[in-house]
Amino acid sequence: MKVYIGVSKYLGSDAMANLLEVDYDTPEAKERSYFERVLGADYIRPEDFEIYDRKDYPGDTFDSQFIKRLLPIPSRRLNLDTLDFSEIRSVFFLQNAGSLRSGPDGFIEIVDSFEQDDNTG
């Protein structure tokens, strides 16, 4: 299983969660989520992701160190310190067997990924 860390400058937690859920309302979606259709994910279970939205942490500094503390895995070698968090609205963690890619025009950006082993959770 691979672990992905991604960010969005535009989407908050509610909008991001909608893109992770299966789209039953759009026939062209063929009952797959945006993450499956556009980003290349395999089926996503609710327990396989977490979303951190800047608005949910008003008293905290929303930066790489804060996100590393929130992640449900050890923060070894994550590529978050190079990001400008002043422009990031949300960060997500996703475990998935698919090969994810960033979305068009930076809508959703995958900033780090690694294979999960027994020592990372």
N, C-alpha and C positions, 0 to 999 in steps of 0.2 A: 504494500500500500504506500502511496506517495502522499506527502504532506505539502500543501500549497499555502503560501501566504500572499494575499492580494490586497490591493487598495482601490479606492475610488475617490476621485475628487468631487464627484457629483451626487452619488447615491448615499442615502442614509440607511440605517438598519432595516427599516420596513421595505423600502424599494429593493434592497439587496436580497432580503428574504424572499420576496416575490419572484425574483429571477432564479432562485435556487429551487423553487417549488415546481412541480409538474404543471404544465399549462394545458388544462382540459378544455378551455374555452376557445382556443384558436385551432381550427382544424389542421392548418398547415404545420402546427407544432408537433402533431402526431403523438400527443401525450408525453412530451419531453420538456424539460425545463430549458430556459435560455442557456444555462451553463452547459447542458448537454448538447444543444443544437449549435451554439455559436462558439463556445469555448472548448469543447471537446471532452467534457466530463462524462464519466459513466454515471449510472443512476446514483442519486445522492440521498442518503438517509438523514433524517433530522439530527441524529446524534453525531453525524460526521462533520458538522460545521459550527462555527461561532462567528458572530459579527460584533464588532466594537464600533459604535457610533460616537463621534465627538460630543454630540448633544447629551449623551447618557452619562457623561463624566464632567459636569460643569465645574467642579472644584479641583479637578486634577489637570496636570499638564499633559496634554495629549501628544506624546512623543514616543520615540523608539523604546526608551527604557520602560515607560508605562505599559506599552503594548506587550513587551517581553514578559512583564510580570503577569499580565492577564492570560497569556497563551497557555493552553492546557498541556503543553509539552515543554521540555527544557529548551532554553533559548540559545542553545549552542549554534554558533556560526550563522545566525540569521542576518540577512542583508537589509536591515532596517535603518541602520545608523546613517546611511547615505541619503535617505529620503528627507524632503522638505515637508514636515508635518503641518506647516501652516496652510498648505494647500490640500491636505487630505481630510476628507469628511468621514470615511469609514475604513476599517481594516477587517479582513476576514481570514479565518483559518479554515481549511478544508482538507479532509482526508479523502482520497479518491484514487481509484485504479486507472483512471483515464489520463491522457496526456494533455493537460490544460495549456491553453495559450491565452495571451492577453486579448481583450476585446478590441473592436474597431475604434480608432481615434482616442485611445486611452480611457474609454468609458469605464472599463475595469482592467486593471493592470496586475499581472502576476509578478510579484517582486522577488519571490524566493520559492524554492521547492527542494525537497530532499526525500530520499527513501526512508520510511519509518522502519526502525528495527526494534528489537525487544528492549533496548536501552532508552528509547525516546518515548515510550508510552504505549 
